[in-house]
Each structure stands twice: as C-alpha cells, then as structure tokens.
Amino acid sequence: MARSVYLISLASNAVEGGRLTKGSSHPDRPLRLFSPPGEAHVEEHILQSLEAFTDGFAENRIPAILILPTSAVSVRRLEFKFGDAKKIRQVIPMQLENELLDSLSLYNYDFEVLVSEEDRGEVMVYLAERQFLDRVVEIAERRKIHLERVTFSAHVLAQLMGREGIRQCLVYVGSDEAYIAETYSGRLVEVNRFNARPGKVLAEIEHLHQGRPQEMLNVLFNGGEDGVNREALLKDLTGELESAREEANRFIRIKSGGEAPEITVHGLFDRCFEVLPETGELRLRPKPDDSASIGERPFLGILHQVFQHNGNPVSTKGINLFKRVGVWLPAVSELKGSFAVTLTLLLLMAGMVAGGFFLRTSSLQGRLDGMDAQLKRQLKITQPISSFLIRNALLRLEGRLKALKKKRETAAFFEQYHYSTLFLFKELSALILVDGKLSVDSLSFNRNRFSIAGSAENFNAPEKLKNQIAAMKRFRGRSVKITTSGSTQAIRYRISVGR
C-alpha cells in the first residue's frame, strides 16, 4: 500500500473520510458530512453529499480508496466445471449475461476466486451500476482525487476481520445500513442485506449535534437532551434492532450446519447485541453499555472499523470496481524530466527493434516472391486462379446443412417434449396468488431450463417462492437458483431451474 492514502466512505446518510498513514491506526484529517436523504432519490443524494464533502479539496493529487455501501453492490456466486483462472475470466461475461436481469454493459464488475481446482472453480462476482460510478468518478477527478480502488463496506469488513482457516459471520448494524456477511479466511462467501434500518432514528437528533456520533449515542442511551422524545426514539430503535436480530439469527441457523461459524457484531449499534455462546445466536442487551465510557468515535460508518482495527490494513490491492484507463498519467506529471529521458531511450530502442524486424520481413518477402514465380513457371500458370466460385458454392452447401440440422433438432425436441404446460401454470399461479407479495413479469422454459422473473415487496417473498418451486415434484433433484436486485423502489427477482 502507498505510504498514505485517503479513505472515503459513501452512505445514504453520510459521507466520511480520513487519511490512513502506513504504521498508524489513527485517522489524519477526519471529515464527516451527515445528511439524511429526506425526499431525494438515494443515489442522487449521495452524489450531492459527495460534491459538498469534497468542496475545498485543494491538493494537486490525492490518492484515495472509495468505499461504497453494500446496498450499492450486487453479488453473484458462479460455479464452473474447470478451475483455470484465465478461462474463468473469459467466460464470466457470458455467464453474467444469463444471470442478470439487465445488460452487463450497465455495470462495472470485478471478481474473486473462492475455489480453483482442476475440475472445479467458484468465484464471487461484485457488480455496481456504471452510471452511478461514472458520476462519482467525474466528481473525484474534478476535485483532483485519484481513485486507486473502489470497493464496498462488506468486502472491507471481511478483509479487516478475516483470519486464515476461520469461518465467520460478520453482522454489521450501522447508521447507514445493516447486513450479515459470511466469510472464510477473509474472503466473502455470501452477503445478506437486512430490511431493518436502525440508523433512520438518527435523523431526529442530527440537527442538534451535526452528525457527531458520540453525542447522538449519548442522547439515545443516556438522555439529558431537552426537546428530544427519548422514549419514542428508543422504541423505534428497539423495533429496528429486533428486526435486524431476527434476520441475522435466521441466516446464522442456516449456516450453522457442521462447524459453527464465529459470530461478531460491528457498526454503530454493536453494543446493543450480544452473542449467546451456547447457541451462537444474537440477542438484544436490555441496557446497552454507557456510550460515554468507550471514548470518542470520529466516524458513523465503516471507517470506524477501519481505523479502530490494528490487524489487516485496507489495501489498494483486491477487488476494484473502477479500473481507470491510463492510471499512470497523474504520476507522469510528477516525473517530468526523468520521464522525458526514459521515454527518449525507449523510443530509440523501439526504433532499433522495428528496423531489424523490417529488414528480416523484407528478406522473407523476397524469398516468397521468388518461390511464387518459380511455381507459376513450373505449372504454366499465367495469372492467379480465383476461388470465388468455389467459396460461394461451399457457403451455400453449409447454409443448407445448418438449416437441415436445425429442422432435425426441432423435430427431435417435439418428439421428446413431455412438459404438462397447463398443469405447470396452474401450480405456479396457486403459489403466487396465495402469497400476494410478488408479481411476475416474465416466464420462460424449455426442456433444460425454467425461469421466472418479477418484482416483490421484500426479500423474503422471492426466497419463499424459490423454496416452493424447489419442492415441486417436477423439479426435485434439480438446481434451483435465485437472483435478487434491491433498490429503494422495489425488489426484482429471478428464479431459474437448471437440469
């Protein structure tokens, strides 16, 4: 990692930043802009907050790592029947086109290899909307901020807390978002975002304390602030925390088969939870620890964990959702004279290599021309024979062959077609009408694959439908996958059944 790098964390209600210097765990120049989204669209509000946060950045060049909220990143786990990393990189775009609800061109993505064996490979793919990232990058470049890496909070938390050979469930309940991340040896295996939003209660007291985390926690847990209905705030907060606890425990129960994972809680509201050693599940503490006794907290979000952790630092290496073309240009301006001399030497060397290559090529071409002339004399060929007619005939034959092959495959398909389509529609309609919390936009099937896509009110409804489809007699023993895409407006889903 560079000697020092500036970390910027984006969230729906705050933009925070601080410079991390190698060898130090204390933030240099910590800055925070607390701004609840209100009626504005979340992404538009984040961009406006970033504009205000970076206003006044006057240094010539600031190397920075940008941390997106986990809610801004989609995660896909892909499996392959081969483990070669180069081959995996080549086929990932085609696999993603089949997995995504939208075109892959709308996203920036990067991936991380989980398993790489001779006959098996597994990767985690992380995607962020290209339009949103382009606007973030435009703001950064205007403020002379050089983005070396763009990652997201769950991946940062996994890097910080990961231990070799240890399986973990990292629960994050913060002012900005709530989620649980399953990791192994510091690599993300799965991320599940919660519907709970405990941080929304902070908007009620932000105007009194300008987003200072320690003072807002004191008001919530210790009281003593005139004009604040502390009981109502605590009631709302407890409801959101209880919802987060239930979602986390549901995830932990599913993942507790075999060796139980190590459970830890992080984020602004970590003191509100404790892990039960006998079951490994979470429960709410009746009275959270006195917030005044734990010292000052400079940040609301994930940067608190970054600067508090004394183990693995946040590195410029790892997944990067923004790979700049020409990242060397900012460094060139600093080298100036040295770069000019080096560039001149490189041009001279390139000229010498190109000249030698030209001479060798000319010699070979001369020999080829001589052999061609000798062959024409021996065969008495006065002009080149055109192969246009031959190529044209071969193309027509190839077209007819493809058409016949397609007709044969179509006939074979109808001979072997055994789906009872009407009964399938009837079963699916019964499942969707009973639930009532999701809709269907598209449905397709053939002899090898079935898929259904639409929108839902929450993440639980698509998951329930996936389990019901997996339990249908016609799909037993087949691979059932679910893909969800969350937003502030609706939750889109896609369920597919393979062979």
N, C-alpha and C positions, 0 to 999 in steps of 0.2 A: 504494500500500500504506500501511497505517497506520504511524504513527511507530515503533511497536514491536509485535510480535506473537509469541506463544509457539507454538513448533512442537512437536507431539507425534507421535512415530513409534511405531506398533504393529507388533510382530512376534511370531512364535510363541515366541521365547525371550527377548525383552527389550521393555521399554517405555522410550523415551528422550525427553527434552525439553530445550529451551533457548530462551531469548528472543532473537529476532533484531531488532536495532535498526537502523533505516534509516541507512545510511552506515557501518556496522560489519560486518566479516566474522567477528568473534569472538563465540561464544555467551555470553550472560549467563545466569547461574543454570543451568548444565548439570546435568541429573539423569539417572540411569540405574538401571533395575531389571532385572538379569539373572536370568531364571528359566526354565530348561528345562522343557518341558511335562510330561515324565515320562509317567505313565499317563493323565493327564486329557485330555479332548477339547480339541483345539487352540483352538477359539473360546471355550470356557468358560474355558480357562486364560488367554487374552488378556484377557478381561473381569476375571478375578480380579486379574491383574497391573495392569491399569489402575486398579482400585479401590485397590490398595496404593500405586501410584505417585502418585495424586492425593490421597492422605490427607495432610492438613495444608495444602492449598491454601487460604489464608485471605483472599485479596484479595477485594474486593467484586465485581470483574468483570475477568476475564482474557480478552481477545480471543485466539483460538487458531486455528491451522490443524492439522487432523488428517491424518496420512499413514498410510493403510492399507498392508498388504503387498500386493504384486501378486497373490499367490495368492488374496486375498480378493475380487478383481475379475474379472468375466468381460468379454471384449472381443468385439464383433461389428463387422464391416465391412459396411455396407449400400450398395447401389448403386440409383440412381433414374434414370429417364429424363427428369428435369427437375432444375433447379438452384435453384429458388426456396426460400430458407431457411424461409420461413413455411409453405409447403406441405409441405416435408420434415418439419418439426416436427410437423405434424398427422398425417402418415401413419406416422411411426416406430412408434408403439404397435401399429398393425395389423401392420406388418412384423415386429416383435419377437415378437408372439404366434405367428407362423408359424415363427420361428427358434428359440425357446426350448423346452426340454424341459418347463418348468414354466410356471405362470401368471405373467404380467407383474406382477400385483399383489403378488407375493412379493419384488419387487426395487425398489430406488431406482436411477434411471439418469440419465445426462447424456450429451451427445454433442458431437462436434467435427467441423466441416465440413472435409473434405480438398480436395474439388473442387466448385466451384459455377459451372457454365456453363449456357447457355440450354437445352441438350438433355441435360445430364448432371450428376449430383450424386453424390458419395461422402461418407459420414460414418463416423466411428468412434464406436461406442456403448459406454459403460462401465456395467456393472451390478454392484451389491453387494446382498447379501441384506438385506432390510428389517428382519427380526427382529434380526439382529446389530447393525445400525446403530442401531435404536431403543434397544437396551440400552446401547450406547456413549454415545448422546446423553443417556440418563437419568443415567448416571454423571457425565457432564460438567456437566449442569445442577445436579445435587446438589452438585457441588464449585464451583459458580459460575464455570464455564469457558464462555465464549461462543464457540461454534464458528462461525467466519465461513466456513470452507470445509473440505470433506472430499475429499481426493484420494487418490492411491496412488503408490507409490515409482517405478514405471516412468515415469509421466507427469511426476513431479517431475524425474527424471533427464533426460528429454527436454527439459524447459524449461530446465534448467541448462546442458546441453551443446549445445543446438541452435544452429546457425549458418545464416543465411539462404542458401538455394540449395544447401545441402550435404546429401548423403545419407549417413547414418551408421548403423552397427550398434554399439549400446552394450551391452557384455557386463557384467553385474553378477553377481559371485560374492561373496556376503557371509556373515555369520554367521547370517543369518536365512533367506535364500532365494537362488536362482540363476535368472537368466533372460537372454534377449537381446532387445533392443528395436530395431526398425528405425524410423528417423525421417527426416523430410525437413523442413528449415527449422524444426526444433524441434517438429514435430507427429508424434505416433505414427502409424505406418503398420501395424505388426504387433508383437505381443509373443508370445514363445515361452518358456514356463516349462520349466526343466530338471528331470529326475528326480534329479539329483545334489544331495546335501545336505552339503557340506563342513563347515558350521557345527556339525554334531552332535558333532564331536570336542571342541568346547569344553566340553561338559558334564562331561568327565572331569577338567578342571582348574579349573572355575569356583569350587568350594568353597575353593580355595587363594587365589584372587585376587579374589573377589567381583565377577566380571564386568569387571574393569579390562582394556580391550582391549590396551594396550601390554604389560602384564605377561604376559598369556596368549600373545601373539605371541612374546615373548622366550623363554618356556618351549618353545614349539613349534619355533622355528627356531634358538635358541641354547643350549637346555638349561640345566643348572645347578640344577635343582629336585629335591630329594630326594623319593623316593616316587612319582615320575612315570615311567612307562614311555614315554619319549620316542620310542623306535624304533617301538613299536606304534602310538602316536598318529600319527606321520608316515606310517606305512604306510597306515593308514586314511584319513588326509587325502589322500595322493597318489592313492589309488584314486578318491575322490570328485572330486578336481580333474581327473583324467584323464577321468572320465565327463563332467564339465562341458565340458572342452575338445572332446571328440568331438561332443557335441550342438551346441556353438557353431559348430564348423567345418562341420558338416553344414548348418546354417542359412546360413552365410556362402557356401558353394558354390552353394546355390540362388539366393541374392540377388546373385551376382557377375556375372550377365549384363549386358552393356553397360558402363556406367560403374561401376567398382568402388567400393563404399561405403568411407567412412572408419571404421576399426575402433579402438575404445578399450575398455579394461577398467577396471572400477570395483569397489568393495566391499572388504571386509576382506582378501581374498586376492588383490587385484590384482597384488601383487608377485610372485606365483607364475607369472604368464603374461607372455609377450612376443609381439608381433605380427611375423610374418615379412614383411618388405617386399616380397619377390619374389612371394609368393602371397596375402598379406593374411590368412592363417590364423593360428591361435594355436598355440603350443607351450608346454610347461611348462619353466620355468627349472630347471636342475639344482640350483642353490643360490639360493634367494630372497635378496633383499637383507637385510642386517642390520637387523632391525626397530628396534634401538636407535638407529639413525642418522637416522631420519626425524622425530624429535620426538614429543611426546605426542599421543595420539589419544584425544579425550574420548568418542567415540561408537563403537559397534559397527556400526550400520546406516547407512541412507541419510542421516541427519543429518550424518555426517562429510563427505559430498559437498556438502551444502547450505552448511555453514559454511566449508568449505575453498574453495569456488568464489567467485571475485571478479567474475564476469561478471553473468549474469542472476540477479536475486534471486528467491526464491519469492514469488509474488504472491498476494493474496487474490482475484484475478481468474482465470478459467479454468474448467475443469470443476468441478462441485460436486455430489457425490453426496448431499448433505444440504442442502436449501433450506428453512430454517426459516420457518414461518408466523409473521409478527409479529416480524421481527428488530429492529424499531425499539423494542420495549418496553424493553430494557435501557438504551437511550440516553435514553428519556423520563424515567427516574428521576433522571438527572443534570441535566436541563434545568430541571425543577420550575417556578419562577415564570415564566421566559421562555416555556416551553411553554404555560402556562395562558393568558397574554396572547395568544399567537398563536392558540391554539385558540378563544378567545372571538371574535377578529376573523374567523376562518374561519367560525364559526357564524353571525355577523351577515351576512357576505357570502352564505352559503348560504341564509339566510332571505330576503334580498332577491331573490336569483335565483329561489328557489322561489315567492315571492309573485307576481313578474312572470309566471312560467310559468303559474301557476294562473289569473291574470286572462285571459291570452291563450287558454288552453284553454277557460275558461267562455264567452268570446265566440264561439269557433268552434263549441262545442257548441250554443249558442243558435241560430246561423245554420243548423246542420244540422237541428235540430228544426223550424225554420220551413219549410225546404225539404221535409222529410219530410211535414209536414202539408199543404202545398200540393199535393204529388204525389198524396197519398191523395184529396184533393178532386177533382182533375182526372180521376183514374182510377176514382173512385167505389169505393174500397176502404175498407170499414168496419173491417177487422181484418187483422193480418199474415197472409200466406199461409204455411203450414207446408210446408217442403221435406223432411219426414221420409220420406214415401213415395218421393220421387224419389231421395234419397240411398241409401235401403235397396235399391232396385232396382239402382242403379248399382254398389253394393258386391257384390251377388250376381253381376252380369254380370262384374265384374272378377275375382272368385274363380274363376268358370268358365273365363275366359280364361287365368288363370295355370295352372290345372290342365291344360288342353289343351296349353298351351305346354310344360309340364314333361313330359307324355307324349310329345310330339313330339321333344323333345331327348333323352329316354331311348331312343326307338326309333332315332334317328339315331346315338346313341352305340354301340348294339349292332351296327348295320349297318357301322360303321367300325372296330370293335374287332378288332385284329389281334395282340394280345399272345399269345404262346405261353406261357401261365402256368406250365404244368408244367415246361417247359424252363428258364424263368427261376428257379423254385425250385431246380431241380437244380443250376444253375450257382452260385447263391448258397450252397447247402448245401455244395458242394465247397470253395468258398473259405473258409468259416467253420470247417469240420471240419479242414481242413489246418492252419490257423493255431492254433486251440485256445486262444488267449489272450483271446478275447472271446465274449460271448453276445449273443443277440438277444431283445429284449423286445417289439418291435412292428415290423410291416412293412406298408406301405400303398402302393398305386399306382393310377393311373388313366391316361387317355390322355395327360395333360400332365405328370404328376409322379410320381416314385417316391421313397420314403423308407424308411430302415431305422434303427432305434434300439436301443440296448442298453448294456451296460457292458463294460469292458475292464480288464486288469491294468496297462497303461501307455498312454502317448500314442502310441507307435509302431504298435500293432496297429490302431487305427482309421484311422490315416493310410495304412497299407499296404492295408487293405480299400478305402479310398476310391480309391486308385490302381488297384487291380484292377477295381473297378466301372467306373471311367472307361475302362479298356482293353477292356471287353466290347463286342462288335460292335454290339449293340443300342443302346448308349449313346454311341457315338462321335459327336463333334461337339456333344454336349450339355453344359450347365453342371453340374458336379458340385461340391457344397459339403459341407463337414464342420463340425459344431459339437460342441465338447467342453466338458465341465464337470467340473473336477477337484475332489477332496476327499480327506480322509485315509482314507476307507473304500474308495472305488472311483472310477473314471473313467467318466463317462457320455458317450455319443457319439450323434450323429445325422447321417446322410449322406443328402443329398437330391439328386435329379437333376431338373433343370428341362427345359424344352423344348429 
